[in-house]
């Protein structure tokens, strides 16, 4: 998948972290959308599609896991890969995130190379899922094979 066509939502209450991630990802050709809270992220997701969400766990009012709970309840949003970013590296948080459908979990400080690799893997996986769904639909209805 071409990075220039991929949109990433960065959700973090720390403006410095958002700035750093936006700069790193923009240099890789990704289009970045940002939100400074969980509720702002949910609003943005309803307004514009994204390919991956980078989501901080520890935020005031609505933390990253609460955002994941909301995403899991929404048929239109639950398929978006979520990569949790946090300084909190405990088994309970990881397990809860995975139970909510989180795709990846990275601890801060974020290793740039690992972040790029994980994003690329999620984008590739999502593209394969889309192709498989299109193929299944075409097999079910051969008139769509044009």
Secondary structure as GFF3:
##gff-version 3
##sequence-region A 1 146
A	DSSP	three_ten_helix	3	5	.	.	.	ID=ss1
A	DSSP	beta_strand	7	11	.	.	.	ID=ss2
A	DSSP	alpha_helix	15	27	.	.	.	ID=ss3
A	DSSP	beta_strand	31	35	.	.	.	ID=ss4
A	DSSP	alpha_helix	38	47	.	.	.	ID=ss5
A	DSSP	beta_strand	52	56	.	.	.	ID=ss6
A	DSSP	alpha_helix	64	73	.	.	.	ID=ss7
A	DSSP	beta_strand	81	86	.	.	.	ID=ss8
A	DSSP	alpha_helix	91	99	.	.	.	ID=ss9
A	DSSP	beta_strand	104	107	.	.	.	ID=ss10
A	DSSP	alpha_helix	112	140	.	.	.	ID=ss11
A	DSSP	three_ten_helix	142	144	.	.	.	ID=ss12
###
